[in-house]
Amino acid sequence: MKKSALIFSLLVIHAATFAQYYLRGEVKDEKNTPLSNAKIRLHSSGYIYYSGQAGAFGITTSKKIDSVTINMDGYHPVSLQVDAGKYQSIILKMLYASADIRKNRLLSFTKNLRPEDRENWSASGETYSSQLENEFVNSRKYPETGFAIHTDKAAYSNIRRFLNMGTTIPSDAVRVEELLNYFNFSYTAPKTDSVFAFESYVSDCPWNPNNQLLFLNICAKKIEPEKIPPSNLVFLIDVSGSMDMPNRLPLLKSAFKLLVDNLRDSDTISIVVYGSTTGVWLIPTSGKEKEKIRKAIEELNPVGATPGESGIRAAYRVAKSQFIPHGNNRVILATDGDFNVGQSTEDELEKLITQHQQSGIYLTCLGVGMGNYKDSKLEVLAKKGNGNFAYLDNEKEAEKVLVKELTQTLYTVADDAYLNIQFNADLVNEYRLIGYDNKLKALADTLSEVEGGEVGSGLSLIVLFELVPQFARLESGYHKDELAKVMVHYRKPSDSTHRIAYYNCTSTITDFSDLPRCHQFAASVTMFASLLKESKYSKRYSWNDAIILAHQAHDPKDPLQTEFVGMIEKAKRIYLKNRKKPR
């Protein structure tokens, strides 16, 4: 009898220990509007969850009464106890002060790296965000670093525009990762149940024989054509007086008409304009009415000031009115970025777009023009709008972005994507992430955090790390051939679940000459970017070295790679000519 009682008691204790409760509720703002993608931290486990499309959440826990903290950009955080027996209705209050509504966002972040350790990194018309180049980091002290994955490519075509004008490029306009993103390197399809596929190589470094290069190739799955969701697209077009030049509004008209050719009957198109007036130029129209859409685009004429703020608000209102659940809801902003009426500073625009960040509506920015082109403003809008950013310098580029790479530009397979990599300190003494340089303002802000990026269908990108190797006994916890551990954090579109993809980089060394040619070509792109930035890491090689490598590695059948070789040769002439000019 005593034995039976003991067994019964143990079963009761076991059941209580492993009981599963379900916390249910919803997150709303003060106007009773559901807030999707609010970050919910469950205190008992430390796990992160997100509210769904209608602000609802459901979380399993071992406790009947637990506690959570809910955070969302633009709102006061809330911490409270929750009872699994009650449906929770949680209200978040909006922050109204511009200084409080946002945090500065980092492109890359090295875990535990103190601000004082960065101090020695700093050196004493068109606008670009000031950046600070990543330096070498000691892997014993700081083994883990990471960066946001994004599909922006604007820097490449903007640099091409400067070179075609015969001028040097502002150093802050050179973003190495965007030059590398421009080329679709070595695509490998992920497994059917995966979003990402990985490949890595370690080789000798062509510009420093004492160092090594780690090439990390990341590929996102392609959406099958029959599974591409219907689109709700709002073209937000700047028709102000500053757009009255051949490489501005006329170029955008050509670009959007190219996009119209690829619309399906299930797609909905609206056009909102801002200039002398702001309003809906074309009411929501089915993609099958292509001639009607083309006619509306052709009739656009530039006049007036640039009330970008009111245009953005109007476009989001239209997009929200036509919202397609589980569809591709997107505003496509096309402008030279020269906002001069209403909220116009980068901080004000960031505050404005943050209010729409959790709406499920993406933002793609297309930049055009020269002279008063505001790269920094469009970059802020695209990143805060969960979208991407391209610069159109000619109709050929418009065709590349909106036709050939349409699915990469407009259809998302992963949201809030960022990569963490942890180096084996017994194999790597120091490492340097090439590109993904942070803004000075973000580095100075103690509240800064890495903001994940939007990943388009079929994306293939290469990331480079320069390594200072060391040869020592491997510690336990690493396989003898493991150089680094990689984790990609992401969410699927319209899904609040946080997911992680894992990959291990091996330490096998491949001679640089034996690397796939596309990887050698990527190294030449990196050398080109460093020379344009006049980086201290480009002191070991010359323009000729970059040109020779590009000639050897490029695919002569690829017009983009062939064009790149010509760009390096053009840059060499421009920069050497400037160097010879008397002070």
Order of alpha helices (4+ residues) and beta strands (2+ residues): alpha-beta-beta-beta-beta-beta-beta-beta-beta-beta-alpha-beta-beta-beta-alpha-alpha-beta-beta-beta-alpha-beta-beta-alpha-alpha-beta-alpha-beta-alpha-beta-alpha-alpha-beta-beta-beta-alpha-beta-beta-beta-beta-beta-beta-alpha-alpha-alpha
